[in-house]
Amino acid sequence: MKKFDLEAEFQKYMKRMQLDLSVMELPELTERKRAFIAGVSQVFLFMKNKATGLNDLDAVAALEDIDQQLSYFWNSIKLKPAHDASV
């Protein structure tokens, strides 16, 4: 079993964004998935290349900073935060 299933996370993301896959044209779906995967890739690269070199306090501070920036973004466009685990 995968510990982080990209397809399942993409489905959750689409649900949070209130986007209906059944009515979406293939080019739009493809671009949305590409954007999602690109975002996950950037976070993964940060964790792999930068966060692993930080001490625990700096790593936590970096994650808190990311969390604040994400919250600010989602609040500014008035959507439920994409990193909200309740959905």
C-alpha positions as CSV (number, residue, x, y, z in Angstrom):
1,M,0.0,0.0,0.0
2,K,1.2,3.5,-0.9
3,K,1.9,5.8,2.0
4,F,1.0,8.8,-0.1
5,D,-1.2,8.1,-3.1
6,L,-1.0,10.9,-5.6
7,E,-4.1,10.0,-7.4
8,A,-6.2,9.8,-4.1
9,E,-4.7,13.2,-3.1
10,F,-5.6,14.6,-6.5
11,Q,-9.2,13.4,-6.1
12,K,-9.4,15.0,-2.6
13,Y,-8.0,18.2,-4.0
14,M,-10.6,18.3,-6.8
15,K,-13.3,17.7,-4.2
16,R,-12.0,20.6,-2.0
17,M,-12.0,22.9,-5.0
18,Q,-15.6,21.8,-5.7
19,L,-14.7,20.7,-9.2
20,D,-16.7,17.9,-10.9
21,L,-14.5,15.6,-12.8
22,S,-17.4,14.1,-14.7
23,V,-18.2,17.3,-16.5
24,M,-14.6,18.4,-17.1
25,E,-13.1,18.3,-20.6
26,L,-9.9,16.3,-20.9
27,P,-7.6,19.2,-21.6
28,E,-8.7,21.0,-18.5
29,L,-8.5,17.9,-16.4
30,T,-5.0,17.2,-17.7
31,E,-3.8,20.8,-16.9
32,R,-5.3,20.7,-13.4
33,K,-3.6,17.4,-12.7
34,R,-0.3,18.7,-14.1
35,A,-0.6,21.8,-11.9
36,F,-1.4,19.6,-8.8
37,I,1.6,17.3,-9.5
38,A,3.9,20.3,-10.1
39,G,2.9,21.7,-6.7
40,V,3.4,18.3,-4.9
41,S,6.8,18.1,-6.7
42,Q,7.9,21.5,-5.4
43,V,7.0,20.5,-1.8
44,F,8.8,17.2,-2.2
45,L,11.9,18.8,-3.6
46,F,11.9,21.3,-0.7
47,M,11.6,18.5,1.8
48,K,14.2,16.3,0.1
49,N,16.8,19.0,-0.7
50,K,16.4,21.7,1.9
51,A,14.4,20.6,4.9
52,T,16.6,17.5,5.5
53,G,19.6,19.8,6.0
54,L,17.9,21.9,8.7
55,N,17.9,21.3,12.4
56,D,14.6,20.3,14.0
57,L,13.7,23.9,15.1
58,D,14.5,25.4,11.7
59,A,12.6,22.6,9.9
60,V,9.5,23.3,12.1
61,A,9.9,27.0,11.5
62,A,10.0,26.4,7.7
63,L,6.9,24.3,7.8
64,E,5.1,26.9,9.9
65,D,6.1,29.5,7.4
66,I,4.7,27.4,4.6
67,D,1.5,26.8,6.5
68,Q,1.1,30.6,7.1
69,Q,1.6,31.4,3.4
70,L,-0.9,28.7,2.4
71,S,-3.5,29.9,4.9
72,Y,-3.1,33.4,3.7
73,F,-3.5,32.4,0.0
74,W,-6.6,30.2,0.7
75,N,-8.2,32.9,2.9
76,S,-7.5,35.5,0.2
77,I,-9.5,33.6,-2.4
78,K,-12.1,32.5,0.2
79,L,-11.8,28.7,-0.5
80,K,-11.3,26.0,2.1
81,P,-7.5,25.5,2.6
82,A,-6.1,22.8,0.4
83,H,-4.1,21.5,3.3
84,D,-7.1,21.2,5.6
85,A,-7.3,17.5,6.5
86,S,-11.0,17.6,7.4
87,V,-12.1,17.0,3.8
